[in-house]
Amino acid sequence: MNDFQFVYGPVPSRRLGTSLGISPIPQKTCNYSCVYCQLGRTDKLTNNRQMFFEVDKIMAELEKTIHSGFDFDVVTIVGEGEPTLYKGLGELIAKIKLVTEKPVAVITNGSLLHDTGLQLELESADIILPSLDAYDEGSFKKINRPHGKLHFAEIYQGMKDFSQKFSGEIWIEIMLVLGLNDDDNALLRFSDLLKDIRYDRLYLNTPVRPPAEEEAKAVSRETMKHAVEILDGTSIDLLVSSGFHSEISDHYEAIISIIKRHPMNQFEIESFLKSRGCNNMDFIFLKLGKSGIVERVDYKGYMTYLMR
């Protein structure tokens, strides 16, 4: 992983394989403040699309990364917030397609898919991965805590309309949160909503990393299995992601460069260090704990490391 401003990775993705990530927006810039967000609470809540950065500056980093010979499966525009807030998204996708034959994916909360201009910008992408965590206005406000201008009915209609127009693949993700959208009533409501959306894959997830709010708890294995059966989806509730990579030779600095974008739990760090032949693992963990810039969170019985 290079220590760039916009491009990071490759990092392992439970859905996409080895992903080369692009973040075209400032950190924590979003129109949601989801209770389960692994990046913490949104501190830049906005619903205005902006040209946060020049497309050519992002592309310069991407081209340099590609020319370095990194092996990756997909270029993923994901951001540390909501990437469709980036007004240069269409231009960025088009230019990415000129420098790589690998598929381009966009991970989005789906909130702006009703925007016809954005629909056109996304058309040249290969995979769109929108979220559908709520089933009505009440659950929408409890789980996603959206910007005041956003309403569930419009977002759902936008997702339906977009799914009929988009020529690529649509992979929907539902984040199941204990007590908020995991009972039979919620699952049956999701089932009804999904009938009117054209999609290729449905993924079911639950918080596996420390969430923005402590009350955002993961559902049980039994509940997840039940949801999979009702919704005919695929569970991606996995503990460990393998395949983290960094070109930075110093083990500590390599880990810092990764967790700036992607929190890692203790098992992922151990696996990463072992793959690099690190023989002073205890020292690295000690240094992380004393760094002052890294927060250690005890979540679900194991330690997760993320930037403060």
PyMOL commands that set and color helices and strands:
alter all, ss='L'
color gray80, all
select helices_A, chain A and resi 55-67+83-85+89-99+116-122+137-143+152-165+184-194+221-231+251-259+266-275+281-290
alter helices_A, ss='H'
color red, helices_A
select strands_A, chain A and resi 7-13+17-22+29-30+44-45+74-77+104-108+127-130+169-175+201-205+234-235+264-265+294-299+302-307
alter strands_A, ss='S'
color yellow, strands_A
deselect
rebuild
show_as cartoon
